Amino acid sequence: MAASSVTGTGNGSAQKSFSQLVNGVVKSENLAKGALTSSGTIFKATVTGNGSAQSTAHGLGCVPAIVMIYSNNDSVTVTEGAHTSENIVCTVTNSKVYNIVAIA
């Protein structure tokens, strides 16, 4: 699996761009030191998009360090909003099921 441009950030302090993902994996040696930090608390949900911005409560108590939003549907558009200490915010194609994984 390859992606033309993927950017990883952690707490806004470090950034590293990848021109290609190999088999969908980002190896730790490809990340800037301290790029991703986590308390280890994980939130996961399956949601159905409505075509408008949706807020999904995550209960992590802080803005997540890492958020992954994905769907098994090829014809889905995902636009992330500004995540907060209470909600994951995103807009997803109407009637398309998607998954959220957030890590504090």
Secondary structure by P-SEA (a helix, b strand, c coil): ccccbbbbbccccbbbbbccccccccccccccccccccccbbbbbbbbbcccbbbbbccccccccbbbbbbccccbbbbbcccccccccccccccccbbbbbcc
